[in-house]
Amino acid sequence: MESDACETLNSLIRWESSLNGLIEAANRCDLSEGPSVWLDRDAVRDVLQRCISGELDVLELPRWAGAVHMLDRVEIDEVDVEMLSQFLFEMPSPELFQSINVDLCQRWISRMGNA
């Protein structure tokens, strides 16, 4: 059961299918006790790259980031915490920060670099 929960949370982090189903399942899993899953730059860069390529809908990016940000069982490694926390804070609020488009995705990928 625990590994299923982790897999569900990881599926959202990797944005593997329809966002509605992923968010719903991840929110249910997040309510139960269990191990945390890790969000890292590679996972975020992959999602951004897929938004740029058109595989994912760039306009859904704020919903994805907001959903990931709200999950208690998603942890960020210390080396990435400042960058990814800022990303997860800004991305769900384009009205406060920057409008969501391919250019923004490319800027975030550049900011994340290879560190």
DRENKE-681138 format. One record per residue: z, y, x of N, C-alpha, C, O, CB in turn; chain. Coordinates in Angstrom, 3 decimals. Each point is the difference from the previous one (the first is absolute). Glycine has a CB too. Example, Ala and Ser with C-alpha at 12.3 -4.5 7.8 and 13.67 -1.06 7.14 Angstrom:
BEGIN
        n.z        n.y        n.x       ca.z       ca.y       ca.x        c.z        c.y        c.x        o.z        o.y        o.x       cb.z       cb.y       cb.x   ch
      7.800     -5.690     13.190      0.000      1.190     -0.890      0.000      1.200      0.900      0.665     -0.019      1.036      0.581     -1.154     -2.928    A
     -1.966      2.223      1.542      0.060      1.190      0.820      0.730      1.090     -0.770      0.169      1.108      0.509     -2.314     -1.736      0.675    A
***
This chain:
BEGIN
        n.z        n.y        n.x       ca.z       ca.y       ca.x        c.z        c.y        c.x        o.z        o.y        o.x       cb.z       cb.y       cb.x   ch
      0.000     -1.199      0.832      0.000      1.199     -0.832      0.000      1.265      0.878     -0.734      0.952     -0.264      1.961     -2.220     -1.562    A
     -0.380      1.255      2.886      0.080      1.176      0.867     -1.329      0.290      0.684     -0.421      1.153      0.093      2.836     -1.635      0.270    A
     -3.077     -0.582      0.119     -1.267      0.226      0.695     -1.047      0.528     -0.979     -0.868      0.782      0.388      1.419     -2.613      1.263    A
     -0.479      1.408     -2.922     -0.910      0.541     -1.017      0.214      1.493     -0.172     -0.955      0.769     -0.107      0.937     -2.980     -1.065    A
      1.286      2.613      1.146      0.319      1.418     -0.151     -0.537      0.792      1.183     -0.603      1.059     -0.177      2.660     -1.646     -1.141    A
     -1.840      0.078      2.515     -0.512      0.679      1.194     -1.518      0.088     -0.052     -0.585      1.030      0.334      2.552     -1.851      0.998    A
     -2.595     -0.265     -1.752     -1.464     -0.020     -0.077     -0.501      1.028     -1.018     -1.016      0.660      0.218      1.015     -3.100      0.423    A
      0.725      2.566     -1.747     -0.375      0.986     -1.020      0.106      1.411      0.559     -0.890      0.824     -0.211      1.674     -2.379     -1.598    A
      0.299      1.834      2.521      0.173      1.330      0.601     -1.056      0.247      1.073     -0.545      1.099      0.098      3.014     -1.203     -0.566    A
     -2.754     -0.914      1.265     -1.043      0.136      1.022     -1.379      0.196     -0.618     -0.836      0.711      0.557      2.202     -2.132      0.965    A
     -1.606      0.795     -2.668     -1.283      0.183     -0.689     -0.194      1.456     -0.398     -1.108      0.530      0.082      1.221     -2.888     -0.928    A
      0.968      3.003      0.416     -0.088      1.428     -0.327     -0.228      0.814      1.268     -0.855      0.886      0.024      2.367     -1.221     -2.014    A
     -0.757      0.043      3.038     -0.170      0.733      1.259     -1.448     -0.113      0.482     -0.576      0.971      0.491      2.999     -1.396      0.111    A
     -3.000     -0.764     -0.746     -1.390     -0.208      0.444     -1.012      0.389     -1.079     -1.206     -0.024      0.245      2.006     -1.828      1.232    A
     -0.312      2.211     -2.677     -0.847      0.406     -1.139     -1.120     -1.021     -0.206     -1.184      0.305      0.141      1.703      2.141      0.298    A
     -0.097     -3.679     -0.780     -0.931     -1.121     -0.052     -0.751     -0.148     -1.311     -0.991     -0.728     -0.052      2.471     -0.369      1.632    A
     -1.039      1.764     -2.643     -0.691     -0.146     -1.278      0.285      1.230     -0.853      0.406      1.041      0.517     -0.248     -3.574     -0.399    A
     -0.370      2.410     -1.415      0.205      1.125     -0.915      1.394      0.600      0.156      1.002     -0.716     -0.017     -2.612     -0.331     -1.585    A
      1.659      2.345      1.750      1.265      0.693      0.248      0.996     -0.189     -1.138      1.196     -0.153      0.251     -2.443      1.820      1.102    A
      0.783     -1.660     -2.589      0.918     -0.163     -1.138      0.810     -1.285      0.116      1.226      0.026     -0.102     -2.814      1.261     -1.333    A
      0.911     -2.402      1.647      0.687     -1.290      0.112      0.900     -0.067      1.212      1.110     -0.529     -0.071     -3.013     -0.526     -1.084    A
      1.427      1.590      2.274      0.793     -0.022      1.233      1.284      0.799     -0.140      1.067     -0.458      0.408     -3.167      0.201      0.895    A
      2.003      1.450     -1.879      1.175      0.861     -0.146      1.012     -0.649     -0.945      1.201     -0.012      0.269     -2.622      2.062      0.151    A
      0.919     -2.584     -1.523      0.885     -0.656     -0.972      0.743     -1.176      0.643      1.218     -0.118     -0.135     -2.772      0.806     -1.730    A
      0.819     -1.551      2.559      0.609     -1.178      0.638      0.966      0.420      1.109      1.089     -0.562      0.117     -3.149     -0.788     -0.651    A
      1.670      2.328      1.343      0.867      0.450      1.097      1.284      0.622     -0.535      1.073     -0.223      0.561     -3.098      0.611      0.864    A
      1.930      0.383     -2.493      1.204      0.605     -0.587      0.953     -1.073     -0.512      1.215      0.134      0.147     -2.546      1.897     -0.781    A
      0.799     -3.093      0.036      0.853     -1.115     -0.456      0.677     -0.666      1.193      1.200     -0.269     -0.040     -2.711     -0.111     -1.949    A
      0.756      0.113      3.043      0.560     -0.656      1.195      1.051      0.864      0.671      1.001     -0.499      0.513     -3.161     -0.692     -0.184    A
      1.919      2.487     -0.339      0.898      0.926      0.683      1.392     -0.006     -0.626      0.977      0.346      0.664     -2.948      1.069     -0.065    A
      2.070     -1.801     -1.865      1.286     -0.023     -0.696      0.884     -1.146      0.468      1.223      0.079     -0.114     -2.326      0.965     -1.850    A
      0.502     -2.110      2.490      0.791     -1.151      0.419      0.406      0.142      1.468     -0.619      0.729      0.775     -0.577     -2.178     -2.460    A
      2.255      0.728      2.031      0.462     -0.008      1.389     -1.005     -0.769      0.846     -0.702     -0.884     -0.490      3.130      1.025     -0.236    A
     -2.480      0.204      1.973     -0.877     -0.749      0.887     -0.301      0.795      1.246      0.439      1.140      0.149     -1.427     -2.308     -2.102    A
      0.234      0.555      2.851     -0.316      0.669      1.259     -0.956      1.169     -0.223     -0.756      0.045     -0.971      1.106     -2.208      2.188    A
     -0.286      3.075     -0.308     -0.912      1.137     -0.043     -1.362     -0.398      0.552     -0.134     -0.985      0.725      2.069      2.572     -0.485    A
     -2.924     -0.812     -0.594     -1.320     -0.130      0.618     -0.245      1.276      0.796      0.609      1.035     -0.272     -1.501     -2.552     -1.603    A
      0.010      1.441      2.846     -0.198      1.116      0.921     -1.336      0.675     -0.236     -1.033     -0.650     -0.164      2.463     -0.499      1.842    A
     -1.379      2.459     -1.690     -1.201      0.823     -0.057     -0.211      0.573      1.396      0.923      0.568      0.583     -0.592      0.000     -3.065    A
     -1.535     -0.711      3.019     -0.283      0.563      1.314     -1.302      0.805     -0.037     -0.725      0.012     -0.995      1.942     -1.937      2.092    A
     -1.479      2.586      0.009     -1.198      0.849      0.085     -1.275     -0.788     -0.241     -0.935      0.500     -0.625      2.139      0.964      2.225    A
     -1.243     -2.700     -1.105     -1.217     -0.803     -0.159     -0.315     -0.218     -1.473     -1.155      0.106     -0.412      1.618     -1.242      2.597    A
      0.558      0.833     -2.977     -0.215     -0.236     -1.428     -0.504      1.271     -0.685     -0.918     -0.052     -0.819      2.725     -1.705      0.834    A
     -1.208      2.885      0.320     -0.413      1.276     -0.611     -1.403      0.372      0.459     -0.831      0.420     -0.805      3.231      0.341      0.704    A
     -2.661     -0.916      1.392     -1.352      0.295      0.517     -1.040     -0.861     -0.689     -1.087      0.482     -0.321      2.063      0.156      2.533    A
     -0.659     -1.916     -2.446     -0.940     -0.898     -0.663     -0.311      0.490     -1.416     -1.161      0.024     -0.409      2.037     -1.943      1.782    A
      0.158      2.308     -2.114     -0.215      0.520     -1.362     -0.839      1.271      0.055     -0.929      0.162     -0.791      3.124     -1.152      0.028    A
     -1.880      1.889      1.685     -0.764      1.246      0.127     -1.459     -0.292      0.350     -0.911      0.621     -0.549      3.002      0.585      1.271    A
     -2.307     -2.145      0.188     -1.363     -0.375      0.405     -0.771     -0.541     -1.201     -1.178      0.311     -0.177      1.983     -0.828      2.518    A
     -0.141     -0.290     -3.164     -0.651     -0.569     -1.183     -0.262      1.072     -1.054     -0.948     -0.126     -0.774      2.070     -2.070      1.232    A
     -0.311      3.238     -0.505     -0.280      1.139     -0.893     -1.229      0.763      0.499     -0.843      0.415     -0.794      3.305     -0.224      0.209    A
     -2.556     -0.010      1.887     -1.143      0.707      0.592     -1.297     -0.767     -0.265     -1.025      0.599     -0.326      2.530      0.360      2.116    A
     -1.455     -2.281     -1.649     -1.203     -0.819     -0.160     -0.416     -0.144     -1.468     -1.116     -0.431     -0.291      1.760     -0.803      2.364    A
      0.245      1.593     -2.986     -0.313     -0.125     -1.416      0.453     -1.316     -0.612     -0.174     -0.219     -1.199     -1.743      1.690      1.612    A
      2.500     -2.357      0.405      0.511     -1.273     -0.524      1.162      0.255     -0.972      0.135     -0.689     -1.011     -0.835     -0.493      3.148    A
      1.529      2.174     -1.818      1.108      0.408     -0.870     -0.296      1.400     -0.529     -0.697      0.783      0.647      2.366     -2.217      0.648    A
     -1.140      1.740     -2.467     -0.199      1.313     -0.611      0.960      1.004      0.646      1.215     -0.081     -0.177     -1.957     -0.986     -2.016    A
      0.173      2.007      2.940      0.816      0.987      0.711      0.888      0.790     -0.967      1.083      0.442      0.383     -2.870     -0.270      1.374    A
      1.347      0.006     -2.989      0.800      0.754     -0.971      1.224     -0.779     -0.481      0.900      0.576     -0.610     -2.983      0.585     -0.102    A
      2.120     -2.455      0.982      1.171     -0.826     -0.329      1.021      0.000      1.138      1.108     -0.513     -0.159     -2.565     -0.929     -1.288    A
      1.087      2.013      2.588      0.885      0.005      1.167      1.381      0.608     -0.297      1.001     -0.548      0.462     -3.040      0.707      0.967    A
      2.133      0.948     -2.178      1.336      0.530     -0.309      0.868     -0.990     -0.777      1.203     -0.093      0.245     -2.199      2.368     -0.262    A
      0.393     -3.017     -0.920      0.769     -1.005     -0.759      0.488     -1.107      0.916      1.147     -0.437     -0.096     -2.487      0.946     -1.957    A
      0.462     -0.962      2.943      0.375     -1.067      0.926      1.158      0.461      0.894      1.013     -0.689      0.125     -3.388     -0.197     -0.155    A
      2.211      2.055      0.645      1.034      0.506      0.916      1.317      0.232     -0.734      1.071     -0.301      0.528     -2.852      1.377      0.875    A
      1.702     -0.547     -2.609      1.210      0.242     -0.788      0.715     -1.296     -0.334      1.227     -0.074      0.070     -2.284      2.116     -1.019    A
      0.292     -3.064      0.586      0.593     -1.295     -0.351      0.669     -0.632      1.219      1.115     -0.513     -0.097     -2.857      0.194     -1.693    A
      1.064      0.356      2.931      0.575     -0.562      1.231      1.260      0.774      0.378      1.005     -0.591      0.395     -3.299     -0.143      0.392    A
      2.233      2.041     -0.907      1.117      0.874      0.362      1.250     -0.284     -0.834      1.119      0.121      0.498     -2.775      1.620      0.172    A
      1.471     -2.117     -1.930      1.133     -0.197     -0.905      0.668     -1.370      0.138      1.072     -0.215     -0.566     -2.195      1.771     -0.988    A
      0.521     -2.472      2.284      0.562     -1.347      0.116      1.145     -0.036      0.999     -0.154      0.407      1.152     -2.073     -1.366     -1.738    A
      3.369      0.472      0.138      1.182     -0.085      0.867     -0.171     -1.028      1.108      0.574      0.148      1.079      0.825      0.539     -3.011    A
     -2.183     -1.725      1.675     -0.109     -1.095      0.967     -1.126      0.207      1.006     -0.315     -0.914      0.762      1.231     -0.597     -2.495    A
     -1.522      2.677      1.750     -1.000      0.308      1.018      0.680      0.797      1.106      0.574      1.061     -0.243     -2.463     -1.066     -1.469    A
      1.814     -0.520      2.921      0.616      0.636      1.167     -1.108      0.496      0.933     -1.117     -0.518     -0.002      3.182     -0.972     -0.184    A
     -1.729      2.494      0.971     -0.935      0.532      0.994      0.671     -0.087      1.364      1.148      0.412      0.166     -2.238      1.155     -1.864    A
      0.376     -2.099      2.656      0.516     -0.118      1.362      0.360      1.377      0.547     -0.639      0.998     -0.333     -0.753     -3.066      0.703    A
      2.414      2.109      0.468      0.514      1.257      0.536     -1.077      0.841      0.692      0.000      1.225     -0.119      2.195     -2.351      0.398    A
     -3.106      0.476      0.438     -1.030      0.764      0.722     -0.981      0.682     -0.959     -0.613      1.008      0.354      0.825     -2.615      1.560    A
     -0.360      1.065     -3.119     -0.952      0.542     -0.977      0.659      0.796     -1.116     -0.694      0.603     -0.818     -0.762     -2.515      1.333    A
      2.784      1.924     -0.564      0.682      0.495     -1.198     -0.319      1.466     -0.299     -0.202      0.358     -1.160      2.018     -1.994      1.614    A
     -1.865      2.472      0.553     -0.248      1.413     -0.256     -1.410      0.216     -0.558     -0.174      0.677     -1.013      1.779     -0.076      2.856    A
     -2.599     -1.173     -1.182     -1.394      0.156     -0.416     -0.246     -0.596     -1.395     -0.576      0.657     -0.867     -0.107     -0.724      3.286    A
      1.120     -1.170     -2.625     -0.292     -0.664     -1.269      0.827      0.570     -1.147     -0.468      0.039     -1.138     -0.106     -2.102      2.407    A
      1.782      2.501     -0.988      0.800      0.639     -1.048     -0.677      1.292     -0.464     -0.043      0.298     -1.194      2.156     -1.296      2.167    A
     -2.633      1.753     -0.019     -0.718      1.228     -0.352     -1.241     -0.336     -0.829     -0.281      0.662     -0.999      1.123      0.461      3.106    A
     -1.578     -2.145     -1.694     -1.189     -0.441     -0.732      0.370     -0.373     -1.439     -0.639      0.454     -0.949     -0.396     -1.285      3.103    A
      2.073     -0.001     -2.307      0.402     -0.469     -1.329      0.588      1.120     -0.858     -0.009     -0.089     -1.228      0.433     -2.157      2.219    A
      0.082      3.288     -0.357      0.544      1.150     -0.721     -1.124      0.929     -0.472      0.016      0.468     -1.139      2.099     -0.624      2.505    A
     -3.082      0.419     -0.495     -1.072      0.950     -0.312     -1.090     -0.594     -0.891     -0.488      0.665     -0.914      0.959      0.431      3.084    A
     -0.846     -2.320     -1.909     -1.167     -0.587     -0.677      0.139     -0.054     -1.527     -0.980      0.276     -0.692      0.604     -1.620      2.744    A
      1.541      1.003     -2.610      0.096     -0.056     -1.462      0.004      1.375     -0.678     -0.017      0.076     -1.228      1.260     -2.192      1.520    A
     -1.221      3.193      0.482      0.105      1.349     -0.575     -1.128      0.908      0.489      0.261      1.003      0.664      2.225     -1.288     -0.801    A
     -3.741     -0.056     -0.186     -1.108      0.820      0.504      0.061      1.443     -0.498     -0.525      0.910      0.642     -0.859     -2.971     -0.548    A
      2.030      2.259     -1.241      0.112      1.365     -0.521      0.910      0.865      0.874     -0.102      1.226     -0.031     -0.279     -2.118     -2.278    A
      1.266      0.271      3.083      0.894      0.739      0.895     -0.525      0.063      1.430      0.335      0.921      0.744      1.565     -1.618     -2.180    A
     -2.713     -0.267      1.817     -0.447     -0.079      1.385     -1.512      0.186      0.072     -0.479      1.130     -0.100      2.402     -2.664      0.658    A
     -2.675      0.473     -0.391     -1.452      0.114      0.131     -0.678     -0.903     -1.016      0.513     -1.068     -0.335     -0.291      1.613      2.785    A
     -1.380     -0.110     -2.941     -0.703     -0.837     -0.965     -0.468     -1.286      0.685     -0.278     -0.032      1.198     -0.457      2.082     -2.503    A
      0.663     -3.087      0.507     -0.304     -1.333      0.498     -1.509     -0.175      0.090     -0.717      0.121     -0.994      2.849     -1.031     -0.003    A
     -2.598      0.624      2.205     -1.420     -0.268      0.197     -0.169     -0.758      1.316      0.968     -0.250      0.719     -1.634      2.336     -2.033    A
     -0.575     -2.443      1.611     -0.293     -0.767      1.209      0.412      0.764      1.261      0.510     -0.600      0.946     -2.413     -0.506     -2.148    A
      1.686      2.427      1.222      0.388      0.792      1.170      1.494     -0.106      0.282      0.416     -0.119      1.152     -2.296      1.688     -1.635    A
      2.678     -1.524     -0.572      1.453     -0.117      0.168      0.346     -1.376      0.586      0.846     -0.104      0.888     -0.460      1.695     -2.835    A
     -1.032     -2.625      1.456      0.238     -1.346      0.539     -0.337     -0.038      1.494      0.750     -0.564      0.797     -1.255     -0.456     -3.061    A
     -0.621      1.622      2.634     -0.394      0.004      1.417      0.991      0.788      0.853      0.293     -0.389      1.130     -2.691      0.192     -1.824    A
      2.916      1.307      0.154      1.002      0.778      0.745      1.281     -0.806      0.212      0.587      0.038      1.081     -1.546      2.078     -2.038    A
      1.391     -2.841     -0.068      1.203     -0.817      0.147     -0.212     -1.117      1.013      0.893     -0.290      0.797     -0.269      0.817     -3.158    A
     -1.786     -1.151      2.340     -0.283     -1.053      0.988      0.077      0.593      1.409      0.568     -0.616      0.902     -2.054     -0.618     -2.563    A
      0.922      2.416      1.849      0.062      0.666      1.314      1.435      0.306      0.396      0.394     -0.219      1.145     -2.651      1.211     -1.556    A
      3.042     -0.483     -0.547      1.402      0.337      0.294      0.788     -1.247      0.406      0.876      0.071      0.862     -1.002      1.844     -2.494    A
     -0.181     -3.038      1.020      0.749     -1.224      0.300     -0.385     -0.572      1.348      0.784     -0.722      0.615     -0.626      0.252     -3.046    A
     -1.350      0.782      2.896     -0.425     -0.463      1.323      0.266     -1.471      0.211     -0.099     -0.800     -0.930      0.524      3.059      1.792    A
     -0.096     -2.604      0.335      0.275     -1.400      0.335      1.431     -0.199      0.457      0.326     -1.025      0.599     -2.708      0.744      0.024    A
      3.230      1.240     -0.899      1.389     -0.071      0.484      0.758     -1.144     -0.621      1.177     -0.196      0.302     -1.208      2.635      0.035    A
***
